[in-house]
Amino acid sequence: MSNEGVDGGRRRFLTAATSVVGAAGAAAVVWPFLASLKPSAKALAAGAPVEADIAKLEEGQQVTFVWQGLNIWVLRRSKDMLDSLPKVTPRLADPKSEASTQPEYCKNEHRSIKPEFLIMNGKCTHLGCSPKLTPDHPDPTVDANWEGGYYCHCHGSKYDLSGRVFQGQPAPLNMLVPPHRYASDSLVIIGEDQKA
């Protein structure tokens, strides 16, 4: 077979043009699939930090903020509440929060950056129920030596006013403290670590 009369330049042009059109067609097919892998704006917002204004929070009051689908409690503790913490320390399973991964700033008696504000995930570490803040003491319906804290009605787990679990409870760990930092005296950023 003879290649006489064949235009080599035209052949190269047609080969290149076909390759470009084929690549564009492949990109048009693949692009929607790749775009579907990108998280939606709603998903990005669900993981974003949350600003919590705590300026109007009164002593003994607890409010809930939602971060990453979790109920995050902010409790403003009174002096009486803070004074109860050392009284229960000998009865706690993990008084310094060493048994679970927690931010360093919660590995203290009050488990917080600022002692008067407790910020933690409002979920029992046993099976995920929501313990109830039971600040009154004494309260023989909870415990004969109750100094106030959180009581989980699902299976009876008890936590102090820092979310530390008492010994011998169904719950294996202290309630979790999310990463957070103070942007000002009255504004907490939940979801960003103090060092961020």
C-alpha positions in Angstrom: 0.0 0.0 0.0 1.4 3.4 -1.0 1.3 6.5 1.2 1.6 8.7 -1.9 -0.8 11.6 -1.9 -1.3 11.4 1.9 -1.1 14.8 3.6 1.0 14.2 6.8 0.2 17.6 8.3 -3.5 17.0 7.9 -3.3 13.6 9.5 -1.5 15.0 12.5 -4.0 17.8 12.8 -7.0 15.3 12.7 -5.3 13.1 15.3 -4.6 16.0 17.6 -8.2 17.4 17.2 -9.7 13.9 17.9 -7.6 13.6 21.0 -8.6 17.0 22.3 -12.3 16.3 21.6 -12.0 12.9 23.3 -10.3 14.4 26.3 -12.9 17.1 26.6 -15.7 14.4 26.4 -14.0 12.3 29.1 -13.7 15.4 31.3 -17.3 16.2 30.8 -18.3 12.7 31.9 -15.9 12.6 34.9 -16.5 16.2 36.2 -20.0 15.6 37.8 -18.6 12.6 39.6 -15.6 14.5 41.0 -17.9 17.4 41.9 -20.1 15.1 43.9 -17.1 14.2 46.1 -16.8 17.8 47.3 -18.6 18.3 50.7 -21.8 20.4 50.5 -22.0 23.9 52.1 -24.3 22.3 54.7 -21.7 19.6 55.5 -18.9 22.2 55.8 -21.1 24.3 58.1 -21.9 21.3 60.3 -18.2 20.9 61.0 -17.4 24.6 61.4 -16.6 26.2 64.7 -19.6 27.7 66.6 -19.6 31.0 68.3 -21.2 30.8 71.8 -22.2 34.1 73.4 -22.1 33.5 77.1 -22.4 37.2 78.2 -25.9 36.8 79.7 -25.4 33.4 81.3 -26.3 33.6 85.0 -24.7 31.6 87.8 -26.2 28.1 87.8 -27.6 28.4 84.3 -26.8 26.0 81.5 -27.3 26.6 77.8 -26.9 24.3 74.8 -25.1 25.0 71.5 -25.0 22.6 68.6 -21.6 21.8 67.1 -21.0 19.0 64.6 -24.5 17.6 65.5 -23.6 17.4 69.2 -25.3 19.2 72.0 -22.6 21.2 73.7 -23.5 22.4 77.2 -22.1 25.6 78.7 -22.7 25.8 82.5 -21.8 28.9 84.5 -20.9 27.5 87.9 -21.4 29.4 91.1 -18.8 29.6 93.9 -20.9 26.9 95.8 -20.7 24.6 92.7 -16.9 25.1 92.4 -16.5 24.5 96.2 -18.2 21.1 95.8 -15.6 19.8 93.4 -12.8 18.8 95.9 -15.4 17.2 98.2 -16.2 14.5 95.7 -12.7 13.9 94.3 -12.0 10.7 96.4 -15.2 9.2 95.0 -14.4 9.8 91.3 -13.1 7.2 88.8 -10.9 9.6 86.9 -10.5 12.9 88.7 -7.8 14.3 86.3 -9.4 13.1 83.0 -6.4 10.9 82.2 -8.3 7.9 80.9 -9.5 9.5 77.7 -8.2 11.8 75.1 -9.1 15.3 76.3 -7.7 18.8 75.7 -4.9 19.6 78.2 -6.9 22.5 79.5 -9.5 20.2 80.9 -7.2 18.0 82.9 -7.8 19.8 86.1 -10.4 19.8 88.9 -12.8 22.2 87.1 -12.1 20.7 83.6 -12.1 24.1 81.9 -10.1 27.0 80.8 -12.0 29.4 83.1 -13.2 27.7 86.3 -16.6 29.3 86.3 -17.5 28.0 82.8 -17.9 24.3 82.1 -18.1 23.4 78.4 -18.8 19.8 77.5 -20.6 17.4 75.3 -24.0 16.7 76.8 -23.8 12.9 76.3 -23.4 10.1 78.8 -20.3 8.1 78.0 -22.2 4.8 78.7 -24.7 4.6 75.9 -25.2 8.2 74.8 -28.2 9.3 76.8 -28.4 12.9 77.9 -27.8 13.3 81.7 -29.8 15.8 83.6 -28.2 18.7 85.5 -29.1 18.1 89.1 -27.4 20.9 91.0 -29.3 20.8 94.3 -27.7 19.1 97.2 -28.2 17.1 99.2 -30.5 15.1 97.0 -31.2 11.6 98.5 -33.1 10.6 95.3 -29.8 10.6 93.5 -27.3 9.8 96.2 -27.1 10.2 100.0 -23.9 12.2 99.6 -24.9 14.1 96.5 -23.1 17.4 96.1 -24.8 18.3 92.8 -23.9 17.2 89.3 -25.3 15.3 86.3 -27.5 12.2 86.7 -28.3 9.9 83.7 -31.7 8.5 84.2 -31.1 5.8 81.5 -28.8 3.6 83.5 -28.0 5.6 86.7 -24.6 7.0 85.8 -23.5 10.0 88.0 -21.1 12.8 87.2 -20.0 15.7 89.3 -20.4 19.4 88.3 -17.3 19.0 86.1 -18.7 16.0 84.2 -16.3 13.6 86.0 -17.8 10.1 86.5 -18.1 8.6 89.9 -16.6 5.2 90.7 -18.7 2.1 90.1 -21.0 3.6 87.4 -22.1 2.1 84.1 -20.4 5.0 82.3 -16.7 4.2 81.8 -15.4 7.7 81.2 -15.8 11.4 82.1 -18.0 13.4 79.8 -16.1 14.8 76.9 -14.9 18.4 76.6 -14.8 19.7 73.0 -12.0 21.8 71.7 -12.7 25.4 72.5 -11.2 28.8 73.1 -12.2 32.2 74.3 -12.3 35.0 71.7 -13.2 37.4 74.4 -14.6 37.3 78.0 -18.1 36.7 76.7 -17.5 34.8 73.4 -16.4 31.1 73.2 -15.4 29.5 69.9 -16.5 25.8 70.1 -14.6 23.6 67.7 -11.3 25.5 67.7 -8.5 24.6 70.1 -7.2 27.2 72.5 -3.9 27.2 70.6 -5.5 27.7 67.2 
